[in-house]
């Protein structure tokens, strides 16, 4: 019965844009980036030769899904993309968007203690259904320790067995993207805010060095402003001393943006990473919404 139910799952993209010149012959020359969380499955394809994003798909689910439900939809999406099901991609890079992560300085990191680092950060043991991973963040001089559902991990590794597969946590993409932005903007202090439905990721840097990267839940815009102001106060940074860039599910007309503009005179909407090129189709997409997905490609580029 379960199998027949799975066959009835219809997964329709919220957004789909792409270069019509992309075909199966292009796959060995491209990197496939995948972003996974309980509400979204996102893909982008980057042509490695000129670092050009040529395809973007976004699948949004109104209600949070279980890991098994996300898994079924992931398989369903790929079954509808016969060419994507190829395991001949040059690279496949997967980012997990979750609260299960912690940054550990390289001088303190021991691989055999990764499980303990993450359990301590979570305040409880990592689920037996999750696999603990980590990867290096050279610009931060730290390891990002995180977990991924074993169901997802095993499927990706087996499905793309002929590709170079790498797993990351989304905070790594956001941190690297924010530090690169810091260099480009030539500011002393910068803060990046990446908004999602009921939480946000906050990245603060000073003199091109990461000070803070953390995720926070919030219910009201006043709570959002309080969390950010309190965090900056703990870092001895005044609102007028820092440039703020907003990414993710936000717009200049949003209540959250309007509330923050009361406190931050140097508040702006962020833009897509300038390190990448974009096909005409992908260039039309609001780049700030896919800042994490685009930077998934750039983590190790």
Residue pairs with C-beta under 8 A, 6 or more apart in sequence:
6 72
6 76
9 72
9 73
9 76
10 76
11 59
11 73
11 76
11 77
11 80
12 59
13 57
13 58
13 59
14 58
14 59
14 60
15 56
15 57
15 58
15 285
16 56
16 57
16 58
17 55
17 56
17 281
17 282
17 284
17 285
18 45
18 54
18 55
18 56
18 57
18 279
18 281
18 282
19 54
19 55
19 279
19 280
19 281
19 282
21 54
22 30
22 45
22 54
22 55
23 83
24 83
24 86
26 47
27 83
27 86
27 88
27 89
27 90
28 88
28 89
28 90
29 47
29 48
29 49
29 90
30 45
30 46
30 47
30 48
30 54
30 89
30 90
31 45
31 46
31 48
31 89
31 90
31 91
31 92
31 93
31 297
32 43
32 44
32 45
32 84
32 89
32 91
32 92
32 93
32 160
32 163
33 43
33 44
33 45
33 46
33 92
33 93
33 94
33 95
33 293
33 294
33 296
33 297
34 41
34 42
34 43
34 92
34 93
34 94
34 95
34 156
34 296
35 41
35 42
35 43
35 94
35 95
35 97
35 170
35 292
35 293
35 296
36 70
36 74
36 94
36 95
36 96
36 97
36 152
37 70
37 96
37 97
37 98
37 170
38 61
38 64
38 65
38 66
38 67
38 70
38 98
39 60
39 61
39 62
39 63
39 64
39 65
39 196
39 197
40 58
40 59
40 60
40 61
40 97
41 59
41 70
41 73
41 74
41 77
42 56
42 57
42 58
42 59
42 290
42 293
43 55
43 56
43 57
44 53
44 55
44 56
44 57
44 282
44 290
44 293
44 294
44 296
44 297
45 53
45 54
45 55
45 56
46 52
46 53
46 54
46 276
46 297
47 54
48 90
48 91
50 277
51 275
51 276
51 277
51 297
51 301
52 276
52 277
52 278
52 279
53 276
53 277
53 278
53 279
53 282
53 294
53 297
54 279
54 281
54 282
55 279
55 282
56 282
56 285
56 290
56 293
57 77
58 290
59 73
59 77
61 73
65 73
67 129
67 149
67 151
67 152
68 151
70 149
70 152
71 149
71 151
71 152
71 155
74 152
74 155
75 155
78 84
78 85
78 159
79 85
85 159
87 159
87 160
87 161
87 162
87 163
88 162
88 163
89 160
89 163
90 163
90 164
91 163
91 164
91 165
91 166
92 156
92 160
92 163
92 164
92 165
92 166
93 165
93 166
93 167
93 168
93 296
93 297
93 299
93 300
94 148
94 152
94 156
94 165
94 166
94 167
94 168
94 296
95 167
95 168
95 169
95 170
95 172
95 173
95 292
95 293
95 296
96 146
96 147
96 148
96 152
96 167
96 168
96 169
96 170
97 169
97 170
97 196
97 292
98 146
98 147
98 169
98 170
99 122
99 215
100 118
100 121
100 122
100 126
100 130
100 146
100 147
101 118
101 121
101 144
101 145
101 146
101 169
101 171
102 117
102 118
102 120
102 121
102 144
102 145
102 146
103 137
103 140
103 142
103 143
103 144
103 145
103 171
103 213
104 117
104 134
104 142
104 143
104 145
105 141
105 142
106 136
106 141
106 142
106 143
109 117
109 134
109 142
109 143
111 134
114 132
114 133
114 134
114 145
115 126
115 132
117 145
118 126
118 132
118 145
118 146
118 147
119 125
119 126
121 145
126 132
126 147
127 147
129 149
129 150
129 151
130 147
130 148
130 149
130 150
131 147
131 148
131 149
131 150
131 153
132 145
132 146
132 147
133 145
133 146
133 147
133 148
133 153
133 167
134 143
134 144
134 145
134 146
135 143
135 144
135 166
135 167
135 168
135 172
135 299
136 142
136 143
137 143
137 144
137 172
137 175
137 176
137 299
139 175
139 176
139 179
139 210
140 175
140 179
140 210
144 168
144 169
144 171
144 172
146 169
148 167
153 167
156 165
156 167
157 165
166 300
168 296
168 299
170 201
170 292
170 296
171 201
171 213
171 215
172 299
173 291
173 292
173 293
173 295
173 296
173 298
173 299
174 192
174 194
174 201
174 203
174 213
174 247
174 291
174 292
174 295
175 203
175 210
175 213
176 295
176 298
176 299
177 192
177 273
177 291
177 292
177 294
177 295
177 298
178 190
178 192
178 203
178 205
178 210
178 245
179 205
179 208
179 210
180 273
180 275
180 298
181 190
181 192
181 245
181 270
182 190
182 205
182 208
183 208
184 274
185 243
187 242
187 243
188 206
188 207
188 241
189 204
189 205
189 206
189 237
189 241
189 242
189 243
190 204
190 205
190 206
190 242
190 243
190 244
190 245
191 202
191 203
191 204
191 205
191 228
191 232
191 242
191 243
191 244
191 245
192 201
192 202
192 203
192 244
192 245
192 246
192 247
192 270
193 200
193 201
193 202
193 203
193 228
193 244
193 245
193 246
193 247
193 248
193 250
193 260
194 200
194 201
194 203
194 247
194 248
194 291
194 292
195 246
195 247
195 248
195 249
195 250
195 256
196 248
196 249
197 249
198 217
198 218
198 219
199 215
199 216
199 217
199 218
200 215
200 216
200 218
200 224
200 248
201 213
201 214
201 215
201 216
202 212
202 213
202 214
202 215
202 216
202 227
202 228
202 231
203 210
203 212
203 213
204 210
204 211
204 212
204 213
204 231
204 232
204 235
204 237
204 242
205 211
206 237
211 235
212 231
212 235
214 231
216 227
218 224
218 227
221 255
221 256
221 258
221 259
222 259
224 256
224 259
224 260
225 259
225 260
225 262
225 263
228 260
228 263
229 239
229 263
232 238
232 239
232 242
239 263
239 264
239 265
240 264
240 265
240 266
242 264
242 266
243 266
243 268
244 260
244 264
244 266
244 267
244 268
245 268
245 269
245 270
246 257
246 260
246 267
246 268
246 269
246 270
246 288
247 270
247 288
247 289
247 291
247 292
248 288
248 289
248 291
248 292
249 289
250 256
250 257
250 269
250 288
251 257
251 269
252 269
257 267
257 269
260 267
261 267
269 288
270 287
270 288
270 291
271 287
271 288
272 278
272 287
272 288
272 290
272 291
272 294
273 287
273 291
273 294
273 295
273 298
275 298
275 301
276 294
276 297
276 298
278 287
287 294
